């Protein structure tokens, strides 16, 4: 699988990913360990794959675009909303000092916990619950990465962003969203659109269920 992983890294490079730390994280992380056996033969294709419970693992180039936009330096405390399979969690673990990740579906939470443990990373803390309200106990975060599409940027997450912090969140309709980079400097919050994307719905009190 190492050869397939290297080919994926080359694909990401060809698609414009330049951050060497991001490319190295993909090289270090076995995507096949985070997908069901039935789709494992496609683990290193640049495609989203089903992971059960109506959820998907995003295509690697979308992960890479999000991670590159966060511009992590290695010292950050990061909050991830939507652990999913745990694959992106492990990518983050290679790029940041501490990762706090929230998943709302118990079956996915348990599977991700096992996969993350098997990957050997030790700087991840997990919570089962509503990611749209964040994890205030460990806030503020230098970076927040939201893995599901909501109707707007959850205010609770903006409040948990550190001064100088950055958040990536897909915003739009249930069918299609735009990846948005939210930056906070003091009380000033700015947003910048990055790319059109399609994610599963962000459910919770500050997501679709709360509308």
Secondary structure as UniProt FT lines:
FT   HELIX           2..14
FT   TURN            15..16
FT   HELIX           20..28
FT   HELIX           31..34
FT   HELIX           37..42
FT   TURN            43..44
FT   STRAND          49..52
FT   TURN            53..54
FT   STRAND          55..57
FT   HELIX           60..70
FT   STRAND          77..81
FT   TURN            84..85
FT   HELIX           87..93
FT   TURN            94..95
FT   STRAND          98..103
FT   HELIX           106..119
FT   STRAND          124..128
FT   HELIX           131..133
FT   HELIX           136..138
FT   STRAND          141..146
FT   STRAND          149..150
FT   HELIX           155..159
FT   STRAND          161..172
FT   STRAND          177..185
FT   TURN            186..187
FT   STRAND          188..197
FT   TURN            205..206
FT   TURN            209..210
//
